[in-house]
Amino acid sequence: MSMGDAFGTALVYLATAIIMFGGPLYILSANNDDMSQTALQVEVAEHADNVGKTGILTEDDYASLVQTVSADGTAKEIEMQIGRVDENPSKKTTQTNYTKYGENAMYYIYTNDIVNMLKQDGAVIFNQGDTYSISVKNKTQTLNNMLTNIFYSVPPGATYTLAAQASVTSTVNGDL
């Protein structure tokens, strides 16, 4: 057997190994990410719906969400935002009609402040009309991300597969 034949045989073996193992591994990892994505979206939507219906975000609810979304072993980045309705109907405007009352305004509270409020008070109480938004995405790469980066030459930090978001408007005034 000549050197050229040996090299050709090695290439055939390499191509066969990639086809037999690389393809199915890529498909299985993509399916795993799809299932994880669906489970993550359901969990985040249920969490947001619960906050919207009860008008309360408790420290236990948040800890349960963190534990559930991290159960698959990948680190997640959780970002929250609360939009508070600032009602001051007696505030006059500076327009030409001095009898016109001011409009409601929204002010926003973000993740760090929300976590601090949960630690300090144990809960965040919502008023009717307040909004709550949450987004969760993975910080670490999944097997599918790594294989995609190899097959398609995508930079490692350019993609994330697992991401979910939900927003609700509180329909009730929360009460402990």
JOKA-V18788 format. One record per residue. N is the residue number from 1. RES is the residue in one letter. SS is DSSP state (@ for helix, = for strand, . for the rest). OMEGA is omega in whole degrees, 0 to 359 (NA if undefined). D_FIRST is the distance of its C-alpha to the first C-alpha in whole Angstrom. Layout:
n=<N N>
res=<RES RES>
ss=<SS SS>
omega=<OMEGA OMEGA>
d_first=<D_FIRST D_FIRST>
This chain:
n=<1 2 3 4 5 6 7 8 9 10 11 12 13 14 15 16 17 18 19 20 21 22 23 24 25 26 27 28 29 30 31 32 33 34 35 36 37 38 39 40 41 42 43 44 45 46 47 48 49 50 51 52 53 54 55 56 57 58 59 60 61 62 63 64 65 66 67 68 69 70 71 72 73 74 75 76 77 78 79 80 81 82 83 84 85 86 87 88 89 90 91 92 93 94 95 96 97 98 99 100 101 102 103 104 105 106 107 108 109 110 111 112 113 114 115 116 117 118 119 120 121 122 123 124 125 126 127 128 129 130 131 132 133 134 135 136 137 138 139 140 141 142 143 144 145 146 147 148 149 150 151 152 153 154 155 156 157 158 159 160 161 162 163 164 165 166 167 168 169 170 171 172 173 174 175 176>
res=<M S M G D A F G T A L V Y L A T A I I M F G G P L Y I L S A N N D D M S Q T A L Q V E V A E H A D N V G K T G I L T E D D Y A S L V Q T V S A D G T A K E I E M Q I G R V D E N P S K K T T Q T N Y T K Y G E N A M Y Y I Y T N D I V N M L K Q D G A V I F N Q G D T Y S I S V K N K T Q T L N N M L T N I F Y S V P P G A T Y T L A A Q A S V T S T V N G D L>
ss=<. . @ @ @ @ @ @ @ @ @ @ @ @ @ @ @ @ @ @ @ @ @ @ @ @ @ @ @ @ @ @ @ @ @ @ @ @ @ @ @ @ @ @ @ @ @ @ @ @ @ @ @ @ . = = = @ @ @ @ @ @ @ @ @ @ @ . . . . . . = = = = = = = = = = = . . . . . = . . . . . . . . = . . . = = = = = = @ @ @ @ @ @ @ @ @ @ @ . = = = . . . . . = = = = = = = = . . . . @ @ @ @ @ @ @ @ @ @ . . . @ @ @ . . . . = = = = = = = . . . . . . .>
omega=<182 181 179 178 180 179 178 178 179 178 178 178 180 180 178 179 179 180 184 186 183 180 179 178 179 180 179 180 177 177 178 178 178 179 178 178 180 179 179 180 179 181 180 179 178 179 181 179 179 178 181 183 183 182 182 169 181 177 178 177 180 179 178 178 180 181 183 183 179 184 181 175 178 179 181 174 182 177 180 177 175 175 180 175 178 182 174 187 181 180 180 177 181 180 183 179 186 179 181 180 180 179 176 178 177 168 191 176 186 192 184 179 179 179 177 177 179 179 184 187 182 181 172 181 180 171 179 180 176 180 177 178 179 174 181 174 182 176 181 181 175 178 179 176 181 180 177 178 180 185 187 179 178 177 187 183 187 183 166 186 186 179 178 176 178 177 178 171 182 181 181 169 181 180 178 NA>
d_first=<0 4 7 8 6 7 10 11 10 13 15 15 16 19 20 21 22 25 26 26 28 29 31 33 34 35 37 38 39 41 43 44 45 47 49 50 51 53 55 56 57 59 60 61 63 65 66 68 69 71 72 74 75 77 77 76 73 73 71 70 69 67 65 64 63 61 60 59 56 55 54 50 50 49 52 54 57 60 63 66 69 72 75 78 81 84 87 90 92 95 93 95 93 94 94 97 98 99 99 96 94 90 87 85 82 79 78 74 73 70 67 68 72 71 70 72 75 73 73 77 78 76 76 76 79 79 82 82 80 78 74 71 67 64 61 58 54 51 51 47 44 43 39 40 41 38 35 37 37 34 33 36 36 40 42 42 46 46 46 48 47 50 54 57 60 64 67 71 74 77 79 81 83 81 83 82>
